Amino acid sequence: MRFKFDHRKSKLLRDNPRRGIGFEEAIAIFDKPYYQDQRSDDPEQYRAIGWVGERLYSLIFEVREDDKGEYCHLVTLWRSNREEKELYADSSN
């Protein structure tokens, strides 16, 4: 799977204490089992909830296409809230 994102936005996310990581680290969500659902239709966006290190994060992404095929465009991320933690726990049982 290929990923693309705005590197300036990634730095802003990493520097924000409420986020704590950038997109470079958040890609690790896809390395382990994760929960996924669709967040919106226009634009078509998805939410992935999964582990990055010792913390559970939520990541919004879009599936886009270029001349090399499909890739994931990372939009934003945050530390998962209680509801998202429950969704993840329920999906892994």
For each residue, the residues with C-beta under 8 A, 3 or more apart:
1: 30 71 72
2: 68 69 70 71 72
3: 23 27 71 72 73 74
4: 64 71 72 73 74
5: 9 10 23 73 74
6: 9 10
7: 10 11 23
8: 11 12
9: 5 6 12 13 23 76
10: 5 6 7 13 14 22 23 24
11: 7 8 14 15 22
12: 8 9 15 16
13: 9 10 16 19 21 22 23 76 77
14: 10 11 19 20 21 22 25
15: 11 12
16: 12 13 19 20
17: 20
18: 78 79
19: 13 14 16 77 78 79
20: 14 16 17 55 79
21: 13 14 25 26 52 57 77
22: 10 11 13 14 25 26
23: 3 5 7 9 10 13 26 27 74 77
24: 10 27
25: 14 21 22 28 52 53
26: 21 22 23 29 52 57 59 74 77
27: 3 23 24 30 31 74
28: 25 31 32 50 51 52 53
29: 26 32 34 48 49 50 51 52 57 59
30: 1 27 34 48 50
31: 27 28
32: 28 29 50 51
33: 50 92
34: 29 30 48 49 50 51 88
35: 48 49 50 87 88 91 92
36: 46 47 48 49
37: 46 47 87
38: 41 44 45 46 47
39: 45 46 47 60
40: 43 44 45
41: 38 44
42:
43: 40 62
44: 38 40 41 62 63
45: 38 39 40 60 61 62 75
46: 36 37 38 39 60 61 62 63
47: 36 37 38 39 58 59 60
48: 29 30 34 35 36 58 59 61
49: 29 34 35 36 56 57 58 59 80 84 85 87 88
50: 28 29 30 32 33 34 35 56 57 59 88
51: 28 29 32 34 54 55 56 57
52: 21 25 26 28 29 55 57
53: 25 28
54: 51
55: 20 51 52 79 80
56: 49 50 51 79 80 84 85 88
57: 21 26 29 49 50 51 52 77 78 79 80
58: 47 48 49 77 78 79 80 81 84
59: 26 29 47 48 49 50 74 76 77
60: 39 45 46 47 74 75 76 77
61: 45 46 48 72 73 74 75
62: 43 44 45 46 72 73 75
63: 44 46 70 71 72 73
64: 4 70 71 72 73
65: 69 70 71
66: 69 71
67:
68: 2 71
69: 2 65 66
70: 2 63 64 65
71: 1 2 3 4 63 64 65 66 68
72: 1 2 3 4 61 62 63 64
73: 3 4 5 61 62 63 64
74: 3 4 5 23 26 27 59 60 61 77
75: 45 60 61 62
76: 9 13 59 60
77: 13 19 21 23 26 57 58 59 60 74
78: 18 19 57 58 81
79: 18 19 20 55 56 57 58
80: 49 55 56 57 58 84 85 88
81: 58 78 84 85
82: 85 86
83: 86 87
84: 49 56 58 80 81 87 88
85: 49 56 80 81 82 88 89
86: 82 83 89 90
87: 35 37 49 83 84 90 91
88: 34 35 49 50 56 80 84 85 91 92
89: 85 86 92 93
90: 86 87 93
91: 35 87 88
92: 33 35 88 89
93: 89 90
